[in-house]
Amino acid sequence: MSFEFTVLSDDRFIEILEAWVDSPWPKTAEDGYALRDRFGWKPAEDKPSLFTSDVRPDELSSSFSVSGGNIRSMRVPITDIAPEEARGESLKDALVIYRHFCEILTSRYGKPKRRKNSNGHYRSNFVTSQGVGVSVGGTIAHVSCVVESPEEMFIASEYARLVAKGYISEDE
């Protein structure tokens, strides 16, 4: 089966980065709703933090999580999802798309702090000067972007530090 991904444009990706990543943190749920509306994404009726995206405009494909009134993370797809029957052939294209968006992030935020590639899943994590985490990754079926607040990044780094020191085990 021949399949071609629908891919977020570079300009739109940069616009999303500027609004969600490079602008001041913390962001409240209300800030998230305003950004969602600014991008023209449509919310779920019963859960406004779940919404559509540019590449999947008819699906609730994006979201943000809130804790203590502030946004902790935001997820948005970079591509649509390859149909099951095309997934064997879509890996090559998905990796090209993934690498392209990693290049955009590298040009903005420097080299990734961590890369992971295992069992058909790949991800590169970047950290901005504000301490915001941005990662791009995917599978044979899609590519997506996750933004994590400075607070989430601090919690993750503190957890890793405690594990490294042996104060807690990763199983806890």
Salt bridges, closest charged atoms under 4 A:
ASP10 OD1 - HIS100 NE2 2.79
GLU15 OE1 - ARG12 NH1 3.53
ASP22 OD2 - ARG108 NH2 2.49
ASP37 OD1 - ARG36 NE 2.84
ASP54 OD2 - ARG12 NE 2.54
GLU59 OE1 - ARG56 NH2 3.13
GLU84 OE1 - ARG87 NH1 3.36
GLU152 OE2 - ARG72 NE 3.63
GLU158 OE2 - ARG161 NH2 2.65
